[in-house]
Amino acid sequence: MYKKLHRRLTLLFTGITGILLIAMSVSYLYMSEKDLRQNTFLTFSSQVTSLLASLEQQASLTWEWISKTSANQSLILALYDNDMPIAYNRIVLSEQEIALADEALSYGRQNYPTLGSGSSYSASHQEFTWTSGSGAPCFVSMFNIRKSSGILSGAILSSRLPLLRQIRAQRLRFLFLNIAGIVILLLFSWYYTGKLLKPIMESRKKQASFVASASHELRTPIAVICSAVSASQSANDAQKERFLHIIEEEALRLSTLTDDLLLLNRADTDRFELELNPVELDTLLLNTCESFEPMAKQQNMTLSVKLPEGAIPRCLCDRKRIRQMLSILITNAFCYGRAGGYVKLSLSYEKSMFWIMVEDNGIGIEDKDKPFIFDRFYRADKARSGKEHFGLGLSIAQEIAVSHGGKIIVTDTPGGGARFFILLRRPAEKS
């Protein structure tokens, strides 16, 4: 599914951006070609004006001057004296050039019949763009000059092929650049859409893993309950009581697991509600420590708490959630501790931040496991994990810390064991 979505998003982004790129290129080409055509036509008109001025000043025309002028400016110059072609046309121009000039004059006379005969001071001329019947594209100037001996008329032709070649080369350059740009956009879109989808894919994998793990954890107590119910049907009173005790224990396990799953689901869907109130963290730590004294004696471990000597401000937090987080860390410390070991709690306040430490000298956490201990259903030491542990405690503790704008950091205790630092970034209450 994600591969198909990846391809579709890549094509969508590339298509939209490619269309914009092509539209901008076509717009630029249109304006560029329009300016290029106009500038070339103006250049031709300027050549014609200069040439006609020279023709007006010539008392007598020489073939050498006409040939040199035509060659230097890459023009075809056909002259007619009182509508009769002069000898230059027949001798110097090729038959193809004469036919081209005659065709251009015929087209000009049909489309510009009002062209005057000029005056003794200036020539009358008309410039236009024209393509011959054989497909030769030209700029044409049709002119009349009044001379003492009559009317000197003719046509000046300049090929538009260099202009068209320039336009074609420019279009090919833009075509190549657009293709290269679209290919780059395709690769860029493929890379970044993959990068954008990666967190979603990882989240989906985690969700699938979470559901599979939750199903596995739920299956065990349910199977035990079903077995106990089935066995109790043919059991005596003493056995029934034992089976009922088993059912009760497994039901409590199911209830705990369900509560943990619901809490994590609320955190995932941004429905993790907090009741924020000013809390004296030193008092909270003392009360929590006191409630765990029986467990410490049962585990043959010592439990102590170290508080700041001076007064510290109250923390704006959810008392129940902070206590739940501490309970998770203390319970883990007892479960993975050693007989005769210790669990220490401490509190400090520095630069508007509260630091709570839970330390033990138990088996510790291996470096390879530290990046994953806050993952759901992850248990580093499965062999020593009791069935009452689902691997959700540290995930819940992390969610509580994050919801308060803080985090949990884990390090090693010198000599063995683990240290968990809870950093709360919520501002203290202003008195």
Residue pairs with C-beta under 8 A, 6 or more apart in sequence:
2 197
2 200
2 201
2 204
5 197
6 190
6 193
6 194
6 197
9 189
9 193
9 196
9 197
10 186
10 189
10 190
10 193
13 185
13 189
13 193
14 182
14 185
14 186
14 189
17 185
17 189
18 178
18 181
18 182
18 185
21 178
21 181
21 182
21 185
22 178
25 174
25 177
25 178
28 174
29 170
29 171
29 174
32 170
33 167
33 170
36 163
36 166
36 167
37 163
40 139
40 160
40 163
41 127
41 129
41 139
44 127
44 139
44 141
44 158
45 127
45 141
47 73
47 75
47 156
47 158
48 125
48 127
48 141
48 143
48 156
51 69
51 73
51 75
51 77
51 156
52 123
52 125
52 143
52 145
53 123
54 69
55 61
55 123
55 145
55 152
56 122
56 123
56 145
58 65
61 79
61 86
61 88
63 88
63 91
63 92
66 77
66 79
66 88
66 92
67 88
67 92
69 75
69 77
70 76
70 77
73 158
74 158
74 159
75 156
75 157
75 158
76 93
76 97
76 100
76 101
76 155
76 156
76 157
76 158
77 154
77 155
77 156
78 85
78 89
78 93
78 97
78 98
78 101
78 102
78 105
78 154
78 155
78 157
79 85
79 86
79 88
79 89
79 152
79 153
79 154
80 86
80 89
80 152
80 153
80 154
81 149
81 150
81 151
81 152
82 149
82 150
82 151
83 151
83 153
85 98
89 98
89 101
90 98
93 101
100 132
100 136
100 138
100 157
101 154
101 155
101 157
103 132
103 133
104 130
104 132
104 138
104 140
104 142
104 155
104 157
105 142
105 154
105 155
107 130
107 140
108 115
108 126
108 128
108 130
108 140
108 142
108 155
109 115
109 142
111 128
112 126
112 128
112 142
115 124
115 125
115 126
115 142
115 144
116 124
116 144
117 124
117 144
117 146
117 151
118 124
118 143
118 144
118 145
118 146
118 151
119 146
120 146
123 143
123 144
123 145
124 143
124 144
124 145
125 141
125 142
125 143
125 144
126 141
126 142
126 143
127 139
127 140
127 141
128 139
128 140
128 142
129 137
129 138
129 139
129 140
129 160
130 137
130 138
130 139
130 140
131 137
131 138
132 138
136 159
137 159
137 160
137 161
137 164
138 157
138 158
138 159
138 160
139 157
139 158
139 160
140 155
140 156
140 157
141 155
141 156
142 153
142 154
142 155
143 153
143 154
143 155
143 156
144 151
144 152
144 153
145 151
145 152
145 153
146 152
206 376
209 377
210 376
210 377
213 376
213 377
213 391
214 257
214 261
214 377
217 257
217 377
217 390
218 254
218 257
220 387
221 250
221 251
221 253
221 254
221 257
222 250
222 254
224 246
224 250
225 246
225 247
225 250
225 251
225 254
228 243
228 244
228 246
228 247
228 250
229 243
229 247
231 239
231 243
232 239
232 240
232 243
232 244
235 243
253 387
253 388
256 388
256 390
257 390
257 392
260 390
260 392
260 393
260 396
261 392
263 272
263 396
263 399
264 376
264 392
264 395
264 396
264 399
266 272
266 273
267 399
267 403
272 399
272 403
274 317
274 318
274 321
274 403
274 404
275 318
275 319
275 320
276 316
276 317
276 318
276 426
277 316
277 317
277 318
277 319
278 314
278 315
278 316
278 429
279 314
279 315
279 316
279 317
279 319
279 322
280 314
281 312
281 314
281 315
281 322
281 347
281 354
281 356
282 307
282 308
282 312
282 347
284 319
284 322
284 323
284 326
285 305
285 307
285 326
285 345
285 347
285 356
286 305
286 307
287 323
288 323
288 326
288 327
288 330
288 345
289 303
289 304
289 305
289 345
292 303
292 327
292 330
292 334
292 343
293 303
295 331
295 334
296 302
296 303
296 334
296 343
299 334
299 337
299 339
300 339
300 340
301 334
301 337
301 338
301 339
301 340
301 341
301 342
301 343
302 341
302 342
302 343
303 330
303 342
303 343
303 344
303 345
304 342
304 343
304 344
304 345
305 344
305 345
305 346
305 347
306 344
306 345
306 346
306 347
307 346
307 347
308 347
308 348
308 349
312 347
312 349
312 354
312 428
313 349
313 428
313 429
313 431
314 428
314 429
315 354
315 424
315 426
315 428
315 429
316 426
316 427
316 428
316 429
317 404
317 424
317 426
318 400
318 404
321 400
321 403
321 404
322 400
322 404
322 424
324 396
324 397
324 400
325 396
325 397
325 400
325 401
325 422
326 345
326 356
326 358
326 422
328 393
328 394
328 396
328 397
329 358
329 397
329 420
329 422
330 343
330 345
330 358
331 393
332 393
332 394
333 343
333 358
333 359
333 360
333 362
333 418
334 343
334 360
335 385
335 386
335 389
336 360
336 362
336 363
336 381
336 384
336 418
337 343
337 360
337 361
337 362
337 363
337 417
338 361
338 362
338 363
341 360
341 361
341 362
341 417
342 360
342 361
343 358
343 359
343 360
344 357
344 358
344 359
344 360
345 356
345 357
345 358
345 359
346 355
346 356
346 357
346 359
347 354
347 355
347 356
347 357
348 354
348 355
348 357
349 355
349 428
352 427
352 428
353 423
353 424
353 425
354 422
354 423
354 424
354 426
354 428
355 421
355 422
355 423
356 421
356 422
356 424
357 419
357 420
357 421
357 422
358 419
358 420
358 422
359 413
359 417
359 418
359 419
359 420
360 413
360 417
360 418
361 413
361 415
361 416
361 417
362 416
362 417
362 418
363 381
363 384
363 416
363 417
364 412
364 413
364 416
364 417
364 418
365 373
365 380
365 410
365 412
365 418
366 380
369 380
370 410
372 378
372 380
373 380
373 394
373 410
374 394
374 395
374 397
374 398
374 408
375 395
376 391
376 392
376 395
377 390
377 391
377 392
378 391
379 385
379 389
379 391
385 391
394 408
397 408
398 407
398 408
401 407
401 408
401 422
401 423
401 424
404 424
404 425
404 426
405 424
405 425
405 426
406 422
406 423
406 424
406 425
406 426
407 423
408 420
408 421
408 422
408 423
409 420
409 421
409 423
410 418
410 419
410 420
410 421
411 418
411 419
411 421
412 418
412 419
413 419
